[in-house]
Amino acid sequence: MRLLLLTITLFGIGATAAIIWIVANIDPTASSPLVFIVFVGFLFCATLVDLAMLLYLMRTKLRGKQMIDRRWYLVTSLRMAFFVALFLALITTLAILKLVSLFNMVGVILVVSLFAVWMYLGKR
């Protein structure tokens, strides 16, 4: 479990460092579309991992010394963070393509929320 948490944390730090490097060193007017795809991918990964670790640490530290299943907390934290990261990646993609409108925002919110409902309730 410690090795898994360490690997996830290092992956999140690497994705965050890659985002910082892309923002600081790459000129968006002269770069190829591949840079934007990589940026959105790193943004998704960094948001997923950083938010999942934050949720996991908050949930396990607030419980104190009670008997808890830490693996279950990790899995549910990753699930919750996945939907936030997916929403952020879709909105970032729309912003890069300059397609942000009220209709598209409502569409992204509906897609992510319906996918979340299907993931939690539809499989049973």
Helices and strands as residue ranges (DSSP letters): H 2-25, H 33-63, H 70-96, H 102-117, I 118-122
